Amino acid sequence: MPIVALSTETTDWVSRFADEVIEESERRAGGKAASPATAPVVVVASGLSPSGPIHLGNLREVMTPHLVADEIRRRGYQVRHLISWDDYDRYRKVPADVPGVDDSWAEHIGKPLTSVPAPKGSSHPNWAEHFKSAMIESLAELGVEFDGISQTQQYTSGVYREQILHAMRHRGDIDAILDQYRTKKTPAKKQQQKPLDEAELEAAEGSGAAAEDDGSFGAAGYFPYKPYCGNCEKDLTTVTAYDDDSTELTYVCDSCGFSETVRLNEFNRGKLVWKVDWPMRWAYEGVVFEPSGVDHSSPGSSFQVGGQIVGIFGGKQPIGPMYAFVGISGMAKMSSSKGGVPTPADALKIMEPQLLRWLYARRRPNQSFKIAFDQEIQRLYDEWDKLDAKVADGSALPADVAAHSRAVRTAGGELPRTPRPLPYRTLASVADITAGHQDQALRILSELDPENPLGSLDEARPRYDKAEAWINTHVPADQRTIVRDEPDAELLKSLDEPAQKSLRLLLDGLADHWSLDGLTHLVYGVPKVQAGFAADATPKELPPEIKTAQRTFFALLYHLLVGRDTGPRLPTLLLAVGQERVRALLGE
């Protein structure tokens, strides 16, 4: 399918932000360009701290600017989407539930993330690279194009040296800005809605609550720079003296007692504190658009304070929507410091990239939403397939068309998709019943539509694999479907005449209705026929008690086939069991 550029008249939130970002970028460059091709490169940014698993809440930090950048690219502009890896942040705490990590990692608290060992068994050189790697793979699968910037590399190679010296020369001005907020009350915990990573935790703790947030205070005054100790590598240091002319800086480590004097104009083992570091980067990179979590919205928070500090570096605050919390069906709020939270890689094991992109694209940044790892995923897929059909036949609303377009393709082309996207709930049922037997799965799926049978499972991939992974990893063992080996002779013997007749009607119709649509018609039609109505009578033509009769009939079939009151959709279950075995289990 050819790439279709979305009209600037499209009313979705992405297009509206794209309009604002293009206008702001051109205004900063001195006026409107003659054409998109001659316009300045538009810079949007995200920041991620690999302090632990980078989860689905953090993904909104990336998807929001990605979608806006992609829309701008579709219009012919050049765009850079920067992802700043905050891998030079301090290792703050040992996350819970991270495989290969135990309490011994606590000895590394205070070191840069890139100086902390990776979890046991990891092939990566350090903690930060271990968690960055998984996110990079997921972003590639999601079609996210970005320029990654390691803050360890930036700081240790001296890229920010002039910015650091400038901040130290203007420490009084920075201190005055920060001092406006130091008496402000820390935002209530219940107001925090964004998952907390390294930077966000500092922001949430408030301006005076954490020394590493505002900077170092001591007898020598305020300093917006933190050296990492030359002995223990930790940032538990206090600057005790600094000379602007020579740039000589003396610090003492409060952890190991080590002290040294260095020249800051050639020293690369330290960083600006967060509330100064972030606006410095806005100015250095020329960022026009960067979102932030709602934790940054209160007085004294990083985004608000940064809007004032950025001027010290000769820059401007980017346009930035605040984005809301992303939840998980059946799980509490996500926090990477706690561990055990679903990551994009976890989501991509059970859903196609298009569906995950759509969940972020269809909701405005300030709207919260949930990502389903439970039964709700089946409903989400039904909703997605329905939208897919509406887009194909031209009946979808413009905003829905826009969200769909952003989900299935980027400016670079379409994302790979399943050739035969069969219903997810059907694929999950088949995977459940066949328990890894691919030949059986192919047989059942081929019988769904006898006039257009599936030639191989590859036609249903990767969706089939995602559904199978969901069944195997997120459906409890006691909810899995196990077909009876032998008929339930006792139950069959106890059936009254109406129940026996219902089974007879079903068995008599099996051969002529052996397809997904045919069996659907048959199992819903048996109770209607028994009550004296036509099998294709509509609900409006039927009395309410027919629904009760259908539920009773369905429960009987489930008991006879799988020994439970419920199970996969009966038409799919019947196809999976096969005609011969169905007849045997139903007493023929």
Order of alpha helices (4+ residues) and beta strands (2+ residues): alpha-beta-alpha-beta-alpha-beta-alpha-alpha-alpha-alpha-alpha-beta-beta-beta-beta-beta-beta-beta-alpha-beta-alpha-beta-beta-alpha-alpha-beta-alpha-alpha-beta-beta-alpha-alpha-alpha-alpha-alpha-alpha-alpha-alpha-alpha
